[in-house]
Structure formats: C-alpha cells, structure tokens
Amino acid sequence: MKLIKLLSTVSLLSIAGVSGAGAGAPAAASTRPQLSITIRDGNFTDFDGLEPTITWENSQQLPQEVDLRYGIDLSAKTTNLASLPRRIWGRASRKFVADRFSLSTRLDMDVQRMDRVAFQIDAADNDNDLKLTMFGSAAASLKRFATSPRVSHIEFTKGFDNDGNRITVNPRYNVDYDHMDVVMTYDADDTLISVTASKDDQVVTISQQLNDENMISPTISRDGSLTLAWDRKLGDHNSVRTTLNPNRSVEVEWKDEAWTANVNFPMEEDSMKGATVHIKRDVRF
C-alpha cells in the first residue's frame, strides 16, 4: 500500500506541476464548449420528478504538450445559487517518449462537499499493451493534498495478440471492500467472450455479431441467473440496446443523434410498474 500511495502522489504532482507551469501561458489549442441537458423522470406523476442538469466542458493544450480538459455540472432546477454547481472536474494528460508512454490524472470535486477531491490516474505503456488505472481521493487542502491520497481501487490490463485475435487480462482490486477479481476477454472477429471471476462468483458473457445491424449478448452467472442483451443499429449514430433481466427488469437505451433515452421497467411478478426514464440531449455550439 505504501508503494501505491507513493505512485499516486508522484503521478498527481508530476502532471499538476506541468499544468501549473503553463497556467500563465496562452492556450495552444481550444475546442468549443459542449452543453448537455439531462431530464429525468422517475414517476410520471408531476414535474417534481424532473431533475434537469447542465454540463459544460472545454479543452485546450498547454505548453509541454499537456492536454487539459475541464468542466462543471450545474443543477438547472434549484433556485438556490449556492446549490447550483454540483461538480467540477479537470483532466491533464501527457505522452512521453514518442507517444510510447502516456499519463493522465483526473480530479473531481463535489461542490456541496468540498473537503475531499476524487482522483483517477491512468498510465499506459503502448508498446507492451499494458495499462494501469487507479481511483482514490485526497484532502482538498493544498497543504495536505500531496500527503493524504487514499487509493480505493486499482487495476491492470494486459493485452495479447493471438493469430489476429485479441486477448486481454484485467486483474482488479477494490481496497475499500477488500475484493479482488479478474476480467478476461477473447475477441475473435464477430465473437467476443468475456469472463469475470472472483472467489465468490463467475460471470460469462458471449457477444455474437449476427450481421452489420444486430448483435446479441447472453450473460450467465454462477448462480444460474441469465441476462440477454440485444443491440441493433438503426443508421448513422442511431441505435437501440434492449436488456432483459428475467424476473427483475427490462432496460432500453435508445440513441438518436444527439438524443439518448434510457428506460427501465422493473418486473414485479407478471406486471411492469414504476418505470424510470432518463432523457439526455447534447447541444454543441
């Protein structure tokens, strides 16, 4: 754990230091902001179920080839200005040694609870097809930020080529729950096999591409529970994903250009009641 804490601290300081060094310099590149409005309704009875949110984000390139992305989530429903911002975040990324190595750090802060900052660190060795991802949090105070990181999740992903097919091995460890598992995938043309195994459970998913428009993905667990997903493409940027969880729920995700709708139908005995709808619209300036 000392090694993990040291690595997380060094990664945070290395990128933060590079970003800070270029803070006073003009941006080398910039993209237009994006606005995302999400409307949720979980009861269909009145407007009290609506929870509109607005997400704004932007990106630019700093000196020393550091790519910076940042954004803020706002509540569009509240009339209290203090509770208007929900979350602010930023990600700094940089590549090294002719793009062989890459390192990025993302920081997230809940504006309503500003005592801690969540972080995500991603590192990759592209030549060896190896990736590292860590999640954790640290004190929001600048004096304590570098000395108080706490890692909550860590995982590695190693990829292999096998006669044109791709194999990945992804061991994961959740520090908070002391839980470890491994995800293994085998990608062969139109078939993708994924196995998630831990000491308590094993889950197998077999995704089969039927044609250019349709793919089915049955999933079976150690306890015999079964889930069936059907993905169908409806044209450019349009698709529908339907997931059947027998005796539990039916989930539908419909993407239509800038619109995304998610519908969840809980299954209670022989009826479906209490459906939940999530609607999202992306507006680009």
VOTIMAR-61179 format. One record per residue (C-alpha): residue in three letters; x, y, z. Coordinates in steps of 0.25 Angstrom, whole numbers, padded with zeros to 4 digits, always signed. Example, Ala and Ser with C-alpha at 12.3 -4.5 7.8 and 13.67 -1.06 7.14 Angstrom:
2
ala+0049-0018+0031;ser+0055-0004+0029;
//
This chain:
285
met+0000+0000+0000;lys+0012+0009+0002;leu+0016+0007-0012;ile+0002+0010-0017;lys+0001+0023-0009;leu+0015+0027-0014;leu+0012+0025-0028;ser-0001+0032-0027;thr+0005+0044-0021;val+0017+0045-0031;ser+0007+0044-0043;leu-0002+0055-0037;leu+0010+0064-0034;ser+0016+0062-0048;ile+0004+0065-0056;ala+0000+0076-0047;gly+0013+0082-0047;val+0014+0082-0062;ser+0000+0088-0063;gly+0003+0099-0053;ala+0016+0103-0060;gly+0008+0107-0073;ala-0004+0113-0065;gly+0000+0127-0069;ala+0003+0124-0084;pro-0007+0125-0095;ala-0014+0112-0099;ala-0008+0105-0111;ala-0022+0100-0116;ser-0036+0100-0111;thr-0049+0094-0115;arg-0063+0099-0114;pro-0071+0097-0101;gln-0081+0086-0100;leu-0095+0087-0093;ser-0102+0075-0089;ile-0116+0076-0083;thr-0122+0063-0076;ile-0136+0062-0071;arg-0140+0050-0062;asp-0154+0046-0058;gly-0156+0034-0049;asn-0171+0035-0046;phe-0178+0041-0058;thr-0188+0048-0048;asp-0183+0063-0048;phe-0172+0072-0051;asp-0166+0069-0037;gly-0159+0056-0043;leu-0151+0065-0053;glu-0137+0067-0050;pro-0131+0075-0061;thr-0116+0077-0061;ile-0106+0085-0070;thr-0092+0080-0073;trp-0081+0090-0079;glu-0068+0085-0083;asn-0056+0090-0091;ser-0042+0086-0094;gln-0029+0093-0098;gln-0014+0089-0100;leu-0004+0095-0090;pro+0011+0097-0092;gln+0020+0084-0092;glu+0009+0077-0099;val-0001+0075-0088;asp-0015+0073-0092;leu-0025+0079-0082;arg-0040+0076-0081;tyr-0049+0083-0070;gly-0064+0084-0068;ile-0075+0087-0058;asp-0089+0081-0055;leu-0100+0090-0051;ser-0114+0088-0046;ala-0124+0095-0055;lys-0135+0092-0045;thr-0131+0099-0032;thr-0134+0113-0029;asn-0123+0114-0018;leu-0110+0119-0025;ala-0101+0112-0014;ser-0106+0099-0019;leu-0106+0102-0033;pro-0092+0096-0036;arg-0091+0081-0034;arg-0078+0076-0038;ile-0065+0082-0044;trp-0054+0073-0051;gly-0042+0074-0059;arg-0032+0064-0066;ala-0018+0067-0070;ser-0011+0057-0080;arg+0002+0056-0086;lys+0010+0046-0095;phe+0025+0043-0094;val+0036+0036-0102;ala+0030+0037-0116;asp+0016+0034-0110;arg+0020+0021-0105;phe+0016+0024-0090;ser+0004+0033-0086;leu+0000+0038-0073;ser-0013+0045-0069;thr-0019+0050-0056;arg-0034+0054-0054;leu-0039+0062-0042;asp-0053+0062-0038;met-0059+0071-0026;asp-0074+0070-0021;val-0076+0085-0019;gln-0086+0082-0008;arg-0075+0074+0000;met-0062+0081-0003;asp-0053+0074+0008;arg-0049+0063-0002;val-0045+0062-0016;ala-0046+0049-0024;phe-0035+0045-0034;gln-0033+0036-0045;ile-0019+0032-0050;asp-0017+0025-0064;ala-0003+0021-0069;ala+0000+0013-0081;asp+0011+0006-0088;asn+0006+0005-0102;asp+0018-0003-0108;asn+0015-0014-0097;asp+0000-0013-0098;leu+0000-0010-0083;lys-0010-0001-0075;leu-0011+0004-0060;thr-0023+0011-0054;met-0025+0015-0040;phe-0036+0022-0033;gly-0036+0029-0020;ser-0038+0042-0012;ala-0029+0053-0005;ala-0031+0065+0004;ala-0036+0077-0003;ser-0026+0086+0005;leu-0013+0089-0004;lys-0005+0087+0008;arg-0010+0073+0011;phe-0013+0069-0004;ala+0001+0062-0007;thr+0002+0055+0006;ser-0012+0049+0008;pro-0016+0042-0004;arg-0024+0029-0002;val-0025+0019-0013;ser-0039+0011-0013;his-0038+0003-0026;ile-0026-0001-0035;glu-0026-0010-0047;phe-0016-0014-0058;thr-0020-0018-0073;lys-0010-0026-0081;gly-0013-0029-0096;phe-0008-0040-0105;asp-0009-0044-0120;asn-0013-0058-0123;asp-0013-0061-0138;gly-0020-0048-0141;asn-0029-0049-0129;arg-0028-0041-0117;ile-0027-0046-0102;thr-0028-0037-0090;val-0025-0040-0075;asn-0030-0029-0065;pro-0028-0032-0050;arg-0035-0022-0041;tyr-0035-0020-0026;asn-0045-0011-0018;val-0037-0007-0006;asp-0050-0002+0001;tyr-0057-0015+0001;asp-0044-0024+0000;his-0050-0030-0012;met-0042-0036-0024;asp-0046-0041-0037;val-0041-0043-0051;val-0047-0040-0065;met-0042-0048-0077;thr-0047-0045-0091;tyr-0045-0052-0104;asp-0048-0045-0117;ala-0049-0053-0130;asp-0055-0046-0142;asp-0070-0046-0139;thr-0070-0053-0125;leu-0065-0046-0112;ile-0064-0055-0100;ser-0063-0048-0086;val-0061-0056-0073;thr-0061-0049-0059;ala-0056-0057-0048;ser-0055-0056-0033;lys-0055-0065-0021;asp-0070-0063-0019;asp-0075-0062-0033;gln-0072-0065-0048;val-0079-0058-0060;val-0078-0061-0074;thr-0083-0052-0086;ile-0083-0057-0100;ser-0086-0046-0111;gln-0089-0050-0125;gln-0089-0041-0137;leu-0101-0046-0145;asn-0099-0036-0156;asp-0096-0022-0158;glu-0108-0017-0151;asn-0110-0028-0140;met-0103-0033-0128;ile-0107-0042-0116;ser-0100-0044-0103;pro-0105-0054-0093;thr-0099-0054-0079;ile-0099-0065-0069;ser-0095-0065-0055;arg-0090-0076-0045;asp-0104-0076-0038;gly-0111-0078-0052;ser-0116-0064-0054;leu-0117-0060-0068;thr-0117-0047-0075;leu-0120-0045-0090;ala-0116-0032-0098;trp-0119-0029-0112;asp-0112-0017-0119;arg-0118-0012-0132;lys-0112-0001-0141;leu-0123+0008-0148;gly-0113+0016-0156;asp-0103+0027-0154;his-0102+0030-0139;asn-0115+0023-0136;ser-0116+0010-0128;val-0125+0003-0118;arg-0120-0007-0107;thr-0130-0015-0100;thr-0126-0023-0088;leu-0135-0034-0082;asn-0133-0038-0067;pro-0143-0049-0065;asn-0152-0046-0052;arg-0144-0033-0050;ser-0145-0023-0061;val-0145-0019-0076;glu-0135-0008-0079;val-0136+0000-0093;glu-0125+0010-0097;trp-0129+0018-0110;lys-0119+0027-0116;asp-0123+0036-0127;glu-0113+0046-0132;ala-0111+0056-0120;trp-0123+0049-0112;thr-0121+0038-0102;ala-0133+0032-0095;asn-0132+0021-0084;val-0144+0014-0080;asn-0144+0004-0068;phe-0156-0005-0066;pro-0156-0013-0053;met-0163-0026-0053;glu-0172-0029-0041;glu-0178-0043-0043;asp-0186-0042-0056;ser-0186-0027-0057;met-0177-0015-0060;lys-0179-0003-0051;gly-0171+0009-0047;ala-0163+0011-0060;thr-0152+0021-0059;val-0148+0030-0071;his-0135+0037-0074;ile-0134+0047-0085;lys-0122+0054-0090;arg-0119+0064-0101;asp-0105+0069-0105;val-0105+0082-0111;arg-0092+0087-0118;phe-0088+0101-0120;
//
